[in-house]
Amino acid sequence: PAPLHAPTALSAPVLTKEPATLTAGAARSVVRHSFVTRLTHWLNALAMSLLLMSGLQIFNAHPALYWGDTGYDPSAAVLAIGDSGDESDLRGWLLIGSHRFDTTGILGVSNSDGAAHAIPFPAWATIPSWRDLATGRRWHFLAAWVLVLNGLLYLVSSVATGHLRRDLLPQLAELSPRNIARALWDHLRLRHPRGEAALRYNVLQKLAYVAVIVVFVPMIVLTGWAMSPGLNAAAPWLPELFGGRQSARLLHFVAANLLVLFVIVHLLALLAVGVWNELRAMITGHFVVPEER
């Protein structure tokens, strides 16, 4: 099937009803993405990149996650990244529950300049690249506001044009187990729709977008607010929605990683169906409809 045409559901395409034919006998080019869609798509890509890299900088300040209001007791961590050993044999590790995995060279200990450095996430993956929690937080909050305001712009536009209801929300008939299984089987076999079918989302794509809109993004925003001391003072009930500030931090981390997984799947689908046609559509708005087999 056609890929998810944006890093997040906040920038899904607007499908036109009357595609414009270029020349007789040639492949048709349709205006698939509106200007608002393309603008919010690329702003989303920028904001998400900054959020991820600054978020890793913040995580590096205390690379452990807890449930409830446990505090900072390493023995109670649900997930942690660390290092052990001496300079001659420095090893990185990832702890998930009671299971510990060696992640030397990836997490805990990274190699640069010919030397091993003890750092949870490597310097190339964080903003800034050096240890600086205050600067990382400033970048994180700036990118968060860009994401929220950009998302609101897209959401208002999609509701006003009917795009959300028409193109993204799955119909009841589409949610049948048989239809979902068929769409999944087509995905696994890399069978991509052509002709008019290429202009519509299948049920798996719609469910993925709805999950981002309804679950992932709201969860990230609410758990982020629940970790803010200022908001906690004004709304003490907010962290309790998630079982405490530490639980909110854990859910924030999980939701962010699910969103990253969404982006990875999107990019893999982009590679599978053809990068240039999809990329051109998100830059210029024009999409060449694949001919029927």
Residue pairs with C-beta under 8 A, 6 or more apart in sequence:
1 183
1 186
1 187
1 191
1 192
1 193
1 201
1 202
1 204
1 205
1 269
1 273
2 192
2 193
2 198
2 201
2 205
2 269
2 273
2 278
3 266
3 269
3 270
3 272
3 273
3 278
4 12
4 205
4 208
4 209
4 262
4 265
4 266
4 269
5 11
5 12
5 13
5 32
5 33
5 41
5 278
5 281
5 282
6 12
6 13
6 37
6 41
6 44
6 266
6 282
7 41
7 44
7 45
7 48
7 262
7 263
7 266
8 44
8 48
8 212
8 217
8 259
8 262
8 263
9 168
9 208
9 209
9 210
9 211
9 212
9 213
9 217
10 40
10 44
10 147
10 150
10 151
10 154
10 155
10 212
10 213
10 217
11 37
11 38
11 40
11 41
11 44
11 154
12 37
12 158
12 163
12 167
12 168
12 209
13 32
13 33
13 37
13 167
13 281
13 282
14 32
14 33
14 34
14 37
14 158
14 161
14 163
14 167
15 32
15 163
15 167
15 199
15 200
16 30
16 31
16 32
19 28
19 29
19 30
19 31
19 199
19 289
20 28
20 29
20 30
20 31
21 28
21 29
22 28
22 29
27 288
27 289
27 290
27 291
28 288
28 289
29 286
29 287
29 288
29 289
30 199
30 286
30 287
30 289
31 285
31 286
31 287
32 199
32 281
32 285
32 286
32 287
33 41
33 281
33 282
33 285
33 287
34 157
34 161
34 285
35 285
36 153
36 154
36 157
37 154
37 157
38 282
38 283
38 285
40 150
40 151
40 153
40 154
40 157
41 282
42 282
43 146
43 150
44 147
44 150
44 151
46 143
46 146
47 143
47 144
47 146
47 147
47 150
48 143
48 147
48 259
48 263
50 127
50 139
50 140
50 142
50 143
50 146
51 140
51 143
51 144
51 147
51 256
52 256
52 260
53 125
53 126
53 127
53 139
54 126
54 127
54 136
54 137
54 139
54 140
54 143
55 136
55 140
55 256
56 121
56 125
56 126
57 121
57 126
57 127
57 128
57 131
57 132
57 133
57 135
57 136
57 139
57 140
58 133
58 136
58 137
58 140
59 120
59 121
59 253
60 119
60 120
60 121
60 126
60 131
61 133
61 136
62 72
63 80
63 81
63 82
63 120
63 121
64 72
64 74
64 77
64 79
64 80
64 81
65 77
65 78
65 79
65 80
65 246
65 249
65 250
65 253
66 72
66 73
66 76
66 77
66 78
66 246
66 247
66 249
66 250
67 78
67 243
67 244
67 246
67 247
67 250
68 243
68 244
68 246
68 247
69 244
69 245
69 246
69 247
70 76
70 246
71 246
74 80
77 95
78 96
78 97
78 250
79 94
79 95
79 96
79 97
79 250
79 253
80 94
80 95
81 92
81 93
81 94
81 95
81 103
81 107
81 108
81 120
81 121
82 92
82 93
82 95
82 108
82 120
83 90
83 91
83 92
83 93
83 108
83 109
83 118
84 90
84 91
84 93
85 91
87 116
90 104
90 109
90 116
90 118
91 102
91 104
91 108
91 109
92 102
92 103
92 104
92 105
92 106
92 107
92 108
92 109
92 110
92 118
93 100
93 101
93 102
93 103
93 104
93 107
93 108
94 100
94 101
94 103
94 107
94 108
95 101
103 109
104 116
105 111
106 122
107 120
107 121
108 118
108 119
108 120
109 116
109 117
109 118
109 119
110 116
110 117
110 119
110 122
110 123
111 117
112 122
112 123
112 124
117 123
119 131
123 129
123 130
126 136
127 135
127 136
127 139
128 135
128 136
128 139
144 221
144 224
147 217
148 221
151 217
155 164
155 213
157 163
158 164
158 168
159 165
167 200
167 201
168 201
168 206
168 209
168 210
168 213
169 206
169 210
170 203
170 206
170 207
170 210
173 179
174 203
174 206
175 203
179 203
180 203
180 204
183 202
183 203
183 204
184 204
186 202
187 204
190 272
192 198
192 272
192 273
192 290
193 200
193 202
193 290
194 289
194 290
194 291
194 292
194 293
195 289
195 290
195 291
195 292
196 289
198 289
198 290
199 287
199 289
201 209
208 262
208 265
212 259
212 262
215 255
216 255
216 258
216 259
216 262
217 259
219 251
219 252
219 255
220 252
220 255
220 256
220 259
222 238
222 241
222 242
223 242
223 248
223 249
223 251
223 252
223 255
224 252
225 231
225 238
226 232
226 238
226 239
226 241
226 242
226 245
226 248
227 239
227 245
227 248
227 249
227 252
231 238
232 238
232 239
232 245
239 245
239 247
239 248
242 248
242 251
270 278
270 279
277 287
277 288
277 290
278 287
280 286
280 287
281 287
